[in-house]
Amino acid sequence: MTLPPGWTPPAPQAPRPGVVPLRPLGIGEILDGAVSTLRRYWQVQLGFAAAVVTVVTALQAGALYLVLRDTSALGNTSVSDSGNATTQSVQVVATVIGMLAQTVLQGVLTVVTARAVLGEDITPQAAWAQARPRLWRLIGLSFSVLAMVSSIIAVPVLIGLAVGLSSNAGAGFAIGFLGELAAVPFAVWLWVRLGVAAPALVLEKATIGTAMRRSGRLVRGTWWRVFGILLLTQLITQMLTGILSLPFLGIGWAVSGTGEHPGAAFYLFTMLGVAIAGVVTYPFGAGVTALLYVDLRMRREGLDLTLARTAASRTGR
């Protein structure tokens, strides 16, 4: 059969056994894949997220209670008073607990997303069994990245403070300010470069150092694209958190003037709203990161071909 001049047959569609097509993905496909994973595996994802968030919220509320039961530590002030050391301690504890929770969920939900790419079912028990051996390394990775990024940002401030206290306050301020102008972009660069270290650690059973180097190699040459995806994910997550926690924020304002410690009610309801929002946003963020890792491997290493062969062998085609 003679083909019309200039006509070329359409390219064959990439196989799609799961939530994304097995080819390099666009930004929209990564975001849609994370949402599709949440819809398809909602029992596993939301179940784990709800369980972890419940434990975290209980621990955070317990930390707040331990502070508030010593009324002499607060006197007549509310929990929201600025400069209150006990309130700051609660916030630090809440932040650390929240980080640990997100890290544990990241490990479990990465396993679920990897299965979702091939359209395979997975039980909560199986997801936990695969993620559990890597959780301590994943926690170490999370705190290592936080320490590295925080150190980069903190060093210029500490140098400027030291100069300001020892000699000239103006010079110290200038050093700190100019140092931050250089440090913040470098911290962001490092954060993006290590953006897929967590899924690399979980799915490749890597060590912390190996996962960091692996992430660096995958991100190299496509930094701006990865930065855009991670930034967009953060914006979407923050927007969802604000929308979902808004009713609890309103309740907190309404009851903040009652009780022995009026600020505590507002803090508790705000914490509850953020926690409930996290049941949705944690799986979404973890799904985007895992799918970004898969996309980078498909672009650099032809992982899509390997996955397509695996899917074909399992379906007998």
LINNORTA-V850345 format. One line per field, one symbol per residue. ss: DSSP state (H for helix, E for strand, C for the rest). A space follows every 10 residues. Layout:
# LINNORTA-V850345
ss=???
This chain:
# LINNORTA-V850345
ss=CCCCCCCCCC CCCCCCCCCC CCCCCCHHHH HHHHHHHHHH CHHHHHHHHH HHHHHHHHHH HHHHHHHHCC HHHHCCCCCC CCCCHHHHHH HHHHHHHHHH HHHHHHHHHH HHHHHHHCCC CCCHHHHHHH HHCCHHHHHH HHHHHHHHHH HHHHHHHHHH HHHHHHCCHH HHHHHHHHHH HHHHHHHHHH HHHCCCHHHH HHHHCCCHHH HHHHHHHHHC CCHHHHHHHH HHHHHHHHHH HHHHHHHHHH HHHHHCCCCC CHHHHHHHHH HHHHHHHHHH HHHHHHHHHH HHHHHHHHHH HCHHHHHHHH HHHHHCC
